[in-house]
Amino acid sequence: MGDGMKISLKIFVFTYCIMMLVTVAGGFILIDSAYQSDIKQAMDSATENNEILYTYVATLEELPDSNYAEYSLAGLMQRMSGNGQDKVILGDYGEWKEQIVLNGYEDIAEGQIISSIIDVNRQKVIQVTSRCKDRYIINYYDITDILKRRDSNYGLYRQVIILASVVIAIILYLFSFYITRPLVKVTAMAEQIAKGDYSVRVDDGYRKMKSYEAQKLAGTLNLLGGNTEKYIQELKDSAQRKEDFLGNFTHEIKTPLTSIIGYADLLRTYDLAPDKRREYGNFIYNEGKRLEQLALNLLQIIVLGKTEFVMADMSTQELGRRLRESVRFLEEKYSVTVCVDLEPAGLKMEPSLMITAVMNLVDNACKASKSRQEIKVTGEKGEKEYVITVTDTGCGIPAEEIHKIMEPFYMVDKSRARKQGGAGLGLALVQKIVFIHKGEIEVTSKAGKGTSVMLKLSMENENKIDGGAEDGQSEE
């Protein structure tokens, strides 16, 4: 898991802190706002009462009967102090000097009203003070209930905060888990790929990934895993083919060499009858020729894999003439008929390689055919490609074997192929020659019915050779 914090935990902690900060701050701001509103309302009420007292006192000061005025003021203060929250004090500077000086009201001007919150006997009250001539009018408003209500709201809100913190923590944890779960799956997949398991995949659908970014990441990792798996498998297949190639090559070389050495030892050691000596000599000769052909084909495969060839202009009729000359010995050897019929066209090709490719196909067709059967080599010119087809009516190839026949040393019938001198390199050689000519090879076959191999050559580089004229010159 590493030393760092998980992204889900980071999302949880960061979001939780922000939400709790906003929730707590917002709640306390609301409570304080309500408290300030109550204080302002109480202060306005106390100030209004003081203004009433000031007006009344100023009116009574004008009365000629001072006793009546004092009596009236006493009754007013009693009425205004009777609600339990207000307390009214009325007197001159000397009488209330301590109270006035304590609260800094000794410099109050005539008609001025000052209000403030002070402590009286460990209680918070609103004191409103005004001055009418030599008299100070002081009234108090008890705000104990307001403070208790504020403190009660704070206590209740603390309980709400505790409950909300638990609920928010649970919701945020589930949310962060929901959001980061796809990343956990993708991370697990990446770890499996890092360990060498390239077959692992994750469902990169939007419903599973929850977000476009996670879906894109999962899709990219799936593609990476698939391509890597494919590449690794190709490397394994390549290594296996090389191993099989070496094993088959060793076997192909060892078998005729063992026979050659054995028969040569018999000829060297024993005094054999002439017919036996001829028989053993023919066997040694045939096995030697097979070794020679095997080495030649193998050399061509190796060279074709590494060398760029220069293409020359050549007509298909000239190619057909050379093929007719080359197939004569195959007709005699296998007692078959080879018919060559190529439609006139001019192509760019490496003549010796192309003849080798077609001759290998004809040789395979002869080996698959019975005596007196016909093998056709035809050529047809299309709009974009020229197709050379070698067709036989021999034993054919099983459908499940067709995709393997291009592999070096692969033989459908190993015993028959070795008996006829085959090594399984012919079609591999043909495929490389066609690849050099930037063409395609296509095989169609049916067991017991015969085989047709088509070499599709591009006509983009068609030359302007007059096939008939050149063929005529060649015939001369």
C-alpha positions as CSV (number, residue, x, y, z in Angstrom):
1,M,0.0,0.0,0.0
2,G,3.0,2.3,0.4
3,D,3.8,5.0,2.9
4,G,1.5,7.6,1.3
5,M,-2.1,8.2,2.2
6,K,-4.8,6.5,0.2
7,I,-6.7,8.8,-2.2
8,S,-10.0,7.6,-0.6
9,L,-8.7,8.7,2.8
10,K,-7.5,12.0,1.4
11,I,-10.9,12.7,-0.2
12,F,-12.6,11.8,3.1
13,V,-10.4,13.9,5.3
14,F,-10.3,16.9,3.1
15,T,-14.1,17.0,2.4
16,Y,-14.9,16.2,6.1
17,C,-12.7,19.1,7.4
18,I,-14.3,21.5,4.9
19,M,-17.8,20.4,5.6
20,M,-17.4,20.5,9.4
21,L,-15.7,23.9,9.2
22,V,-18.5,25.3,7.1
23,T,-21.2,23.7,9.3
24,V,-19.7,24.8,12.6
25,A,-18.9,28.3,11.5
26,G,-22.3,28.7,9.8
27,G,-24.2,27.5,12.9
28,F,-22.3,29.8,15.3
29,I,-22.8,32.7,13.0
30,L,-26.5,32.1,12.9
31,I,-26.8,31.8,16.7
32,D,-24.7,34.9,17.2
33,S,-26.8,36.8,14.7
34,A,-29.9,35.9,16.6
35,Y,-28.3,36.9,19.9
36,Q,-27.2,40.3,18.4
37,S,-30.8,40.8,17.1
38,D,-32.2,40.2,20.6
39,I,-29.7,42.5,22.2
40,K,-30.5,45.3,19.7
41,Q,-34.2,44.8,20.3
42,A,-33.6,45.0,24.1
43,M,-31.4,48.1,23.8
44,D,-34.0,49.9,21.5
45,S,-36.6,49.1,24.1
46,A,-34.5,50.4,27.0
47,T,-33.5,53.5,25.0
48,E,-37.2,54.2,24.2
49,N,-38.1,54.0,27.9
50,N,-35.3,56.4,28.8
51,E,-36.6,58.8,26.2
52,I,-40.1,58.7,27.7
53,L,-38.6,59.3,31.2
54,Y,-36.5,62.2,29.8
55,T,-39.6,63.8,28.3
56,Y,-41.7,63.4,31.4
57,V,-38.9,64.7,33.7
58,A,-38.4,67.7,31.5
59,T,-42.1,68.4,31.6
60,L,-42.4,68.1,35.4
61,E,-39.4,70.3,35.9
62,E,-41.5,73.2,34.5
63,L,-44.3,72.7,37.0
64,P,-44.5,75.3,39.8
65,D,-45.5,72.7,42.4
66,S,-42.3,70.8,43.1
67,N,-43.9,68.4,45.6
68,Y,-46.4,67.3,42.9
69,A,-43.6,66.9,40.5
70,E,-41.6,64.7,42.8
71,Y,-44.7,62.6,43.5
72,S,-45.4,62.2,39.9
73,L,-41.8,61.2,39.1
74,A,-41.9,58.6,41.9
75,G,-45.1,57.0,40.5
76,L,-43.7,56.9,37.0
77,M,-40.5,55.2,38.0
78,Q,-42.4,52.6,40.0
79,R,-44.6,51.9,37.0
80,M,-41.7,51.6,34.6
81,S,-39.8,49.4,36.9
82,G,-42.6,47.0,37.5
83,N,-42.1,44.6,34.6
84,G,-39.2,42.8,36.2
85,Q,-36.7,43.6,33.5
86,D,-36.4,47.4,33.8
87,K,-35.0,49.3,36.8
88,V,-35.1,53.1,36.8
89,I,-32.9,55.4,38.8
90,L,-33.5,59.2,39.0
91,G,-31.3,61.6,40.9
92,D,-28.7,64.3,40.7
93,Y,-24.9,64.0,40.2
94,G,-24.1,64.0,43.9
95,E,-26.6,61.3,44.6
96,W,-25.4,58.9,41.8
97,K,-21.9,60.1,41.4
98,E,-20.4,56.7,42.0
99,Q,-22.6,55.0,39.4
100,I,-22.1,57.8,36.9
101,V,-18.4,58.0,37.3
102,L,-18.0,54.2,37.2
103,N,-19.6,54.0,33.8
104,G,-18.0,57.2,32.5
105,Y,-21.1,59.3,32.2
106,E,-19.9,62.3,34.2
107,D,-19.4,64.3,30.9
108,I,-22.8,63.5,29.5
109,A,-24.4,66.5,27.8
110,E,-27.8,68.0,28.3
111,G,-30.4,65.8,26.3
112,Q,-27.7,63.2,25.4
113,I,-28.7,59.5,25.7
114,I,-25.9,56.8,26.1
115,S,-26.5,53.1,26.2
116,S,-24.1,50.2,27.0
117,I,-24.0,46.7,28.4
118,I,-22.4,46.5,31.9
119,D,-22.0,44.0,34.8
120,V,-24.3,44.5,37.8
121,N,-24.0,42.0,40.6
122,R,-22.4,39.5,38.1
123,Q,-25.3,39.9,35.7
124,K,-25.3,41.5,32.3
125,V,-27.7,44.4,31.9
126,I,-28.3,47.2,29.5
127,Q,-27.8,50.7,31.1
128,V,-29.3,53.7,29.3
129,T,-28.3,57.1,30.8
130,S,-29.5,60.6,29.9
131,R,-29.2,64.0,31.6
132,C,-32.0,66.6,32.1
133,K,-30.4,69.7,33.7
134,D,-28.9,68.5,37.0
135,R,-30.8,65.2,37.0
136,Y,-29.4,61.9,35.6
137,I,-32.0,59.5,34.3
138,I,-30.7,55.9,34.4
139,N,-32.7,52.8,33.5
140,Y,-31.5,49.2,33.3
141,Y,-32.8,46.3,31.2
142,D,-31.9,42.8,32.4
143,I,-30.6,40.6,29.5
144,T,-30.1,37.4,31.5
145,D,-32.9,35.6,29.6
146,I,-31.2,36.6,26.3
147,L,-27.9,35.2,27.4
148,K,-29.4,32.0,28.7
149,R,-31.2,31.5,25.4
150,R,-28.0,32.1,23.5
151,D,-26.1,29.6,25.8
152,S,-28.9,27.1,25.4
153,N,-28.7,27.4,21.6
154,Y,-25.0,27.0,21.7
155,G,-25.4,23.8,23.8
156,L,-28.1,22.4,21.6
157,Y,-26.0,23.2,18.5
158,R,-23.0,21.4,20.0
159,Q,-25.1,18.3,20.3
160,V,-26.3,18.7,16.7
161,I,-22.7,19.1,15.6
162,I,-21.6,15.9,17.3
163,L,-24.5,14.0,15.6
164,A,-23.9,15.7,12.3
165,S,-20.2,14.9,12.4
166,V,-21.0,11.2,12.8
167,V,-23.5,11.2,10.0
168,I,-21.3,13.3,7.7
169,A,-18.3,11.0,8.4
170,I,-20.3,7.9,7.4
171,I,-21.8,9.5,4.3
172,L,-18.4,10.9,3.2
173,Y,-16.7,7.5,3.8
174,L,-19.2,5.7,1.7
175,F,-19.0,8.4,-1.0
176,S,-15.2,8.3,-1.1
177,F,-15.3,4.5,-1.3
178,Y,-17.8,4.7,-4.1
179,I,-15.7,7.2,-6.1
180,T,-12.3,5.5,-5.6
181,R,-13.5,1.8,-5.9
182,P,-12.9,1.8,-9.7
183,L,-9.4,3.2,-9.1
184,V,-8.7,0.3,-6.7
185,K,-9.7,-2.2,-9.4
186,V,-7.6,-0.4,-12.0
187,T,-4.6,-0.4,-9.5
188,A,-5.0,-4.1,-8.8
189,M,-5.0,-4.7,-12.5
190,A,-1.9,-2.7,-13.0
191,E,-0.2,-4.6,-10.2
192,Q,-1.1,-7.9,-11.9
193,I,0.3,-6.7,-15.2
194,A,3.5,-5.6,-13.4
195,K,3.7,-9.2,-12.0
196,G,3.5,-10.6,-15.5
197,D,-0.2,-11.6,-15.7
198,Y,-1.2,-9.9,-18.9
199,S,-4.5,-11.7,-19.2
200,V,-6.2,-9.7,-16.4
201,R,-9.0,-7.3,-17.5
202,V,-11.4,-4.9,-15.8
203,D,-14.9,-3.9,-16.9
204,D,-14.4,-0.5,-18.3
205,G,-18.1,0.3,-18.7
206,Y,-19.2,3.7,-17.4
207,R,-21.6,2.1,-14.9
208,K,-18.7,0.3,-13.4
209,M,-16.1,3.0,-13.6
210,K,-18.4,5.8,-12.3
211,S,-16.5,8.5,-14.2
212,Y,-15.2,9.3,-17.6
213,E,-11.6,9.6,-16.4
214,A,-11.7,6.2,-14.6
215,Q,-13.3,4.7,-17.7
216,K,-10.6,6.1,-19.9
217,L,-7.8,4.8,-17.6
218,A,-9.4,1.3,-17.4
219,G,-9.8,1.2,-21.2
220,T,-6.2,2.2,-21.7
221,L,-4.9,-0.4,-19.3
222,N,-7.1,-3.1,-20.9
223,L,-5.7,-2.1,-24.3
224,L,-2.1,-2.1,-22.8
225,G,-2.7,-5.5,-21.3
226,G,-4.1,-7.0,-24.5
227,N,-1.4,-5.6,-26.7
228,T,1.3,-6.7,-24.3
229,E,-0.2,-10.2,-23.9
230,K,-0.4,-10.4,-27.7
231,Y,3.2,-9.3,-28.1
232,I,4.4,-11.7,-25.4
233,Q,2.5,-14.5,-27.0
234,E,4.1,-13.6,-30.4
235,L,7.5,-13.7,-28.8
236,K,6.7,-17.1,-27.2
237,D,5.4,-18.4,-30.6
238,S,8.5,-17.1,-32.3
239,A,10.8,-18.7,-29.8
240,Q,8.8,-22.0,-30.1
241,R,9.0,-21.8,-33.9
242,K,12.8,-21.3,-33.8
243,E,13.1,-24.2,-31.4
244,D,10.9,-26.4,-33.6
245,F,12.9,-25.2,-36.6
246,L,16.2,-26.2,-35.1
247,G,14.7,-29.5,-33.9
248,N,13.3,-30.4,-37.3
249,F,16.3,-29.3,-39.1
250,T,18.5,-31.4,-36.9
251,H,16.2,-34.3,-37.5
252,E,16.1,-33.8,-41.2
253,I,19.9,-33.6,-41.4
254,K,20.5,-36.5,-39.0
255,T,18.1,-39.0,-40.7
256,P,19.7,-39.1,-44.2
257,L,23.2,-38.8,-42.7
258,T,22.7,-41.8,-40.6
259,S,21.5,-43.8,-43.6
260,I,24.3,-42.6,-45.8
261,I,26.9,-43.5,-43.2
262,G,25.3,-46.9,-42.6
263,Y,25.1,-47.8,-46.2
264,A,28.6,-46.4,-46.9
265,D,29.9,-48.5,-44.1
266,L,28.3,-51.6,-45.6
267,L,29.9,-50.8,-49.0
268,R,33.3,-50.2,-47.3
269,T,33.2,-53.3,-45.1
270,Y,31.6,-56.1,-47.1
271,D,32.1,-57.5,-50.6
272,L,28.5,-57.2,-51.8
273,A,26.9,-58.4,-54.9
274,P,26.7,-55.9,-57.8
275,D,23.0,-55.4,-57.6
276,K,23.3,-54.7,-53.8
277,R,26.1,-52.3,-54.4
278,R,24.1,-50.5,-57.0
279,E,21.0,-50.4,-54.7
280,Y,23.1,-49.0,-51.8
281,G,24.8,-46.5,-54.1
282,N,21.5,-45.3,-55.4
283,F,20.2,-44.8,-51.9
284,I,23.3,-42.9,-50.9
285,Y,23.0,-40.7,-54.0
286,N,19.3,-40.0,-53.4
287,E,19.8,-39.1,-49.7
288,G,22.7,-36.9,-50.7
289,K,20.6,-35.1,-53.3
290,R,17.9,-34.6,-50.6
291,L,20.5,-33.2,-48.3
292,E,21.7,-30.9,-51.1
293,Q,18.2,-29.7,-51.8
294,L,17.4,-29.2,-48.1
295,A,20.6,-27.1,-47.6
296,L,19.7,-25.1,-50.7
297,N,16.2,-24.4,-49.6
298,L,17.3,-23.5,-46.1
299,L,19.9,-21.1,-47.4
300,Q,17.3,-19.5,-49.7
301,I,15.0,-19.0,-46.7
302,I,17.7,-17.4,-44.6
303,V,18.9,-15.2,-47.5
304,L,15.4,-14.1,-48.4
305,G,14.8,-13.0,-44.9
306,K,17.7,-10.6,-45.0
307,T,18.3,-9.3,-48.6
308,E,16.7,-6.7,-50.7
309,F,16.2,-8.0,-54.3
310,V,16.3,-5.9,-57.5
311,M,13.2,-6.3,-59.6
312,A,13.4,-6.6,-63.4
313,D,10.9,-6.2,-66.2
314,M,9.6,-9.6,-67.4
315,S,6.7,-10.8,-69.4
316,T,4.5,-13.6,-68.1
317,Q,5.0,-15.4,-71.5
318,E,8.7,-15.5,-70.9
319,L,8.0,-16.8,-67.4
320,G,5.8,-19.5,-68.9
321,R,8.4,-20.5,-71.5
322,R,11.0,-21.0,-68.7
323,L,8.5,-22.9,-66.6
324,R,7.7,-25.3,-69.5
325,E,11.4,-26.1,-69.8
326,S,11.8,-26.6,-66.0
327,V,8.8,-28.9,-65.5
328,R,9.9,-31.5,-68.1
329,F,11.9,-33.5,-65.6
330,L,9.0,-33.4,-63.1
331,E,6.7,-34.8,-65.7
332,E,9.1,-37.7,-66.3
333,K,9.9,-38.2,-62.6
334,Y,6.2,-38.3,-61.4
335,S,4.6,-39.5,-64.7
336,V,2.2,-36.5,-64.7
337,T,1.3,-33.8,-67.2
338,V,2.0,-30.2,-66.3
339,C,0.0,-27.6,-68.4
340,V,1.3,-24.0,-68.3
341,D,-1.0,-21.3,-69.6
342,L,-0.2,-17.7,-68.6
343,E,-2.2,-14.7,-69.9
344,P,0.1,-12.1,-71.4
345,A,1.2,-9.3,-69.1
346,G,4.3,-7.5,-68.1
347,L,5.4,-7.5,-64.5
348,K,8.3,-6.5,-62.3
349,M,9.8,-9.5,-60.6
350,E,13.0,-11.3,-59.6
351,P,12.9,-14.0,-62.3
352,S,14.9,-16.7,-60.6
353,L,12.9,-16.3,-57.3
354,M,9.6,-16.3,-59.1
355,I,10.5,-19.4,-61.1
356,T,11.6,-21.1,-57.8
357,A,8.3,-20.2,-56.1
358,V,6.2,-21.6,-59.0
359,M,8.4,-24.7,-59.3
360,N,8.0,-25.5,-55.6
361,L,4.3,-25.3,-56.0
362,V,4.4,-27.6,-59.0
363,D,6.7,-30.0,-57.2
364,N,4.3,-30.2,-54.3
365,A,1.4,-30.7,-56.7
366,C,3.3,-33.6,-58.4
367,K,4.0,-35.3,-55.1
368,A,0.3,-35.0,-54.2
369,S,-0.9,-36.4,-57.5
370,K,-1.2,-39.9,-58.9
371,S,0.4,-41.1,-62.1
372,R,-1.1,-39.7,-65.3
373,Q,-3.0,-36.9,-63.5
374,E,-2.8,-33.3,-64.9
375,I,-1.5,-30.3,-63.1
376,K,-2.4,-26.8,-64.3
377,V,-0.4,-23.6,-64.0
378,T,-2.6,-20.7,-65.1
379,G,-2.2,-16.9,-65.1
380,E,-5.0,-14.3,-65.2
381,K,-4.7,-10.6,-65.4
382,G,-7.0,-8.5,-63.3
383,E,-7.4,-4.7,-62.8
384,K,-5.0,-4.5,-59.9
385,E,-3.3,-7.9,-59.6
386,Y,-2.0,-10.8,-61.7
387,V,-2.9,-14.2,-60.3
388,I,-0.8,-17.3,-60.9
389,T,-2.6,-20.4,-59.9
390,V,-1.2,-24.0,-59.5
391,T,-4.0,-26.6,-59.4
392,D,-3.9,-30.3,-58.9
393,T,-6.5,-33.0,-58.4
394,G,-4.4,-35.0,-55.9
395,C,-4.9,-36.0,-52.2
396,G,-5.7,-32.5,-51.0
397,I,-5.1,-31.0,-47.5
398,P,-7.4,-31.4,-44.5
399,A,-9.1,-28.1,-43.6
400,E,-7.6,-28.1,-40.1
401,E,-4.1,-28.3,-41.6
402,I,-4.2,-25.5,-44.1
403,H,-3.2,-22.7,-41.7
404,K,0.0,-24.7,-40.7
405,I,1.4,-25.5,-44.1
406,M,3.4,-22.3,-44.5
407,E,5.5,-23.1,-41.4
408,P,9.0,-24.4,-42.1
409,F,9.4,-28.2,-41.9
410,Y,5.7,-28.7,-41.6
411,M,4.4,-31.7,-43.6
412,V,0.8,-32.9,-43.8
413,D,2.0,-36.5,-44.5
414,K,5.5,-36.8,-43.0
415,S,6.1,-40.4,-44.1
416,R,5.0,-39.8,-47.7
417,A,6.9,-36.5,-47.9
418,R,10.2,-37.9,-46.6
419,K,9.8,-40.9,-49.0
420,Q,9.5,-38.5,-51.9
421,G,12.5,-36.4,-50.7
422,G,10.5,-33.5,-49.1
423,A,11.6,-31.5,-46.1
424,G,8.7,-29.2,-45.5
425,L,10.5,-26.1,-46.6
426,G,8.9,-25.5,-50.0
427,L,5.8,-23.5,-49.0
428,A,7.7,-21.5,-46.4
429,L,10.1,-20.5,-49.2
430,V,7.2,-19.6,-51.6
431,Q,5.6,-17.5,-48.9
432,K,8.8,-15.5,-48.5
433,I,9.3,-15.0,-52.2
434,V,5.7,-13.7,-52.6
435,F,6.2,-11.4,-49.6
436,I,9.3,-10.0,-51.3
437,H,7.2,-9.3,-54.4
438,K,4.6,-7.6,-52.1
439,G,2.0,-10.1,-53.1
440,E,-0.3,-12.5,-51.3
441,I,-0.6,-16.3,-51.3
442,E,-3.9,-18.1,-50.9
443,V,-4.5,-21.8,-50.5
444,T,-7.8,-23.6,-51.0
445,S,-8.0,-27.4,-50.7
446,K,-10.3,-30.3,-49.9
447,A,-9.1,-33.7,-48.8
448,G,-9.3,-36.2,-51.6
449,K,-10.3,-33.5,-54.2
450,G,-7.1,-31.6,-54.8
451,T,-5.4,-28.3,-54.0
452,S,-5.3,-24.8,-55.6
453,V,-2.5,-22.3,-54.6
454,M,-2.9,-18.7,-55.9
455,L,0.0,-16.2,-56.0
456,K,-1.5,-12.7,-56.2
457,L,1.0,-10.2,-57.5
458,S,0.4,-6.5,-57.7
459,M,-0.2,-4.9,-61.1
460,E,0.8,-1.4,-59.8
461,N,4.3,-1.8,-61.2
462,E,3.2,-3.4,-64.5
463,N,5.7,-2.8,-67.2
464,K,5.0,-2.1,-70.8
465,I,6.7,-5.2,-72.2
466,D,5.0,-6.6,-75.2
467,G,4.6,-10.1,-74.0
468,G,3.9,-11.6,-77.4
469,A,6.9,-9.9,-79.0
470,E,9.3,-10.9,-76.4
471,D,8.0,-14.4,-76.3
472,G,8.5,-14.5,-80.1
473,Q,12.0,-13.4,-79.8
474,S,12.6,-16.0,-77.1
475,E,11.2,-18.7,-79.4
476,E,13.7,-17.7,-82.1
